[in-house]
């Protein structure tokens, strides 16, 4: 069909001047596309110079929400199936071209001459910024809301976090803290964990916001994070296999190291071994323990937390919603922590928590594996 267009144009090109209006030529490219960059360096300037008086050229970056939406809606208007759309692409008159140098390099001029000769209108679907943001928000909500809730809950009951909770309950029991003191310490500890993880997340956000002008740095960061998710998925599967064979946590890779466990025990002992008579001092000690323990524990729990922060920062323009999701994640993260303290107040002992952890360690690893795989897929789909 495109060859027939070229032949037709060669025979009638002399009549092209009859067209009164400028032809609209829309080019869709991506900054990271090798063929797009080759087109722009080899051909785009020459083509624009040749038809500068008769053609209006517009370039769309499909890596932006507005450009991507315009590309897909324009391709749909030309009846191009979603699974056959590629770039670089060009819409001129009634012709839609894809690929360089195959179609655009071969047929672009013929398509221009045909559009001029027949006074064809280019069917480019432009999209208002409000519509782009509306669709972006809708997609963002669908992708991340349940992912954030699920990731936060699973992260809160992973072996690293749960082991620390169990030890903390044991510690308070051994040193004979009464019910009122446990409520004070437990509440303060939960608040401190929430604040510590929130600050860590905001640190990641600050980095991504600072780098948002450097598209290649951000893309490399997203790719690295997706690769880490895939690695953690594989390691979680390995840990699951180890547990299924031995029914023990020894030999697992994704867990707190012996050194970090010792550090956590020392922190708790330093602040809480000597029972504080003052309520204020007791609360401050619990806050300090929660904050310090969270920083050490983040070496393990950060395996889920970091990729989740990157996921919810995919669209820097949605800063308010991203901040909301960060808070939501951390609320989900401390729910298991709060639940353990409530159960402790109701009379459950740390041995029961330990037995629960050992009994469901395999299930926890399965959930972690699914979370890592889900985060990998979501990040990969948004790179």
Buried (B, 14 or more C-beta within 10 A) or exposed (E): EEEEBBEBBEEBBEEBEEBEEBBBBBBBBBBEBEBBBBBBEEBBEEBBEEBEEBBEBBBBBBBEBBBBBBBBBBBBBBEBEEEEBEBBBBBBBBBBBBBBEEBBBBBBBBBBBBBBBBEBEBBBBEBEEEBBBEBBBEBBEEBBBEBBBBBBBBBBBBBBBBBBBBBBBBBBBEBEBEEEBBBBBBBBBBBBBBBBBBEBBEEBBEBBEEBEEEEEBBBEBBEEBBEBBBEBBBBBBBBBEBBEEEEEBEEBEBBBEEEBBEBBBEBBEEBBEEEBEEEEEBBBBBBBBBBBBBBBBBBBBBBBBBBBBBBBBBBBBBEEBBBBBBEBBBBBBBBBBBEBBEBBEEEBEBEBBBEBBEEBBBEBBBBBBBBBBBBBBBBBEBE
